[in-house]
Amino acid sequence: MKFLTDENIATSVYKSLLEEGFDVKDIKAENFHGASDKEVLELANKEKRIIITHDKDFANVLNQKVKHKGIILLRFRLQLPKMVSVTLIKLLKSKIKGKLENSVTIVSEDEIKIHKG
């Protein structure tokens, strides 16, 4: 599985994923600052990457039938990078990681909801 961190994801989260051996690119490192959601989706689709974001607008792909490889939407009350990193790495190493592709997965401190389609 390959991932693309949106510009609202802390650099420390991106680096934590790299350190754990995940194939991840950071939108900021790709010089895509200020890219629209559509441009981020296009890049992720082109490279077959799952988007990791805090931007709830990406949940709209559920209603719009937009093509995507997968979206992980992080919705923490306190978006502390350390907490985000720990929770995200735990998810990506769990048994349910296979369900992340072609899904919109909403992750909070309390629960994980996976929406296919």
C-alpha positions in Angstrom: 0.0 0.0 0.0 1.2 3.5 -0.9 0.1 6.7 0.8 0.0 10.5 0.2 -0.1 12.9 3.1 -2.1 16.0 2.5 -0.6 19.4 3.3 -2.5 19.6 6.6 -0.7 16.5 8.0 2.2 17.4 10.2 5.6 16.7 8.8 6.4 14.7 12.0 3.5 12.3 11.1 4.8 11.9 7.6 8.3 11.1 9.0 6.9 8.6 11.5 5.3 6.7 8.7 8.6 6.7 6.7 10.4 5.5 9.8 8.0 2.6 10.1 8.8 1.6 6.5 5.6 2.8 4.8 5.7 3.9 1.2 4.5 7.5 1.7 4.9 10.8 -0.1 4.2 14.2 1.4 2.2 16.7 -0.7 4.4 19.5 0.7 7.6 17.7 -0.3 6.2 17.3 -3.8 5.8 21.1 -4.1 2.0 20.9 -4.3 1.4 23.6 -1.7 -2.1 25.0 -2.1 -3.2 22.3 -4.5 -6.9 21.8 -4.8 -8.6 18.7 -3.5 -9.1 17.7 -7.2 -5.3 18.0 -7.9 -4.5 16.0 -4.8 -6.9 13.3 -5.9 -5.4 13.3 -9.4 -1.9 12.8 -8.1 -3.0 10.1 -5.7 -4.9 8.3 -8.4 -2.0 8.6 -10.9 0.4 7.0 -8.3 -2.2 4.6 -6.8 -1.8 6.2 -3.3 -4.3 6.4 -0.4 -4.7 10.0 0.8 -4.2 10.7 4.5 -5.8 14.0 5.5 -7.6 16.1 8.2 -9.7 17.8 5.5 -13.3 16.7 5.9 -14.1 17.9 2.3 -12.5 14.6 1.1 -15.5 12.8 2.7 -17.6 14.3 -0.2 -16.2 11.7 -2.6 -18.7 9.3 -1.0 -21.6 11.3 -2.5 -20.0 12.3 -5.7 -18.7 8.9 -6.9 -15.2 10.4 -7.4 -12.5 7.9 -8.4 -9.9 7.3 -5.6 -7.6 4.7 -4.4 -8.7 5.4 -0.8 -8.9 8.2 1.7 -8.0 8.1 5.4 -9.8 11.0 7.1 -8.3 11.8 10.5 -10.9 13.5 12.8 -9.3 13.9 16.2 -10.6 16.4 18.8 -7.0 17.3 19.5 -4.9 16.7 16.4 -1.6 16.3 18.3 0.9 14.9 15.8 2.2 12.2 18.3 -1.4 10.9 18.9 -2.1 11.0 15.2 1.1 9.1 14.4 0.5 6.4 17.0 -3.1 5.8 16.0 -2.4 5.9 12.3 0.5 3.5 12.5 -1.6 1.1 14.7 -4.3 1.2 12.0 -1.9 0.6 9.1 -0.4 -2.4 10.9 -3.8 -3.9 11.9 -5.9 -6.6 10.4 -8.2 -4.1 8.8 -5.5 -2.5 6.7 -6.7 -4.5 3.7 -10.1 -2.7 3.8 -8.5 0.7 3.4 -8.1 0.6 -0.4 -11.0 2.1 -2.4 -12.7 3.2 0.8 -13.1 6.3 2.8 -11.9 5.5 6.3 -12.8 8.0 9.1 -10.5 7.7 12.1 -11.0 9.3 15.5 -9.7 8.7 19.0 -12.8 6.5 19.7 -13.6 4.7 16.5 -12.8 3.7 12.9 -15.5 3.8 10.3 -14.9 2.3 6.8 -17.2 3.4 4.0 -16.8 1.4 0.8 -17.6 2.9 -2.6 
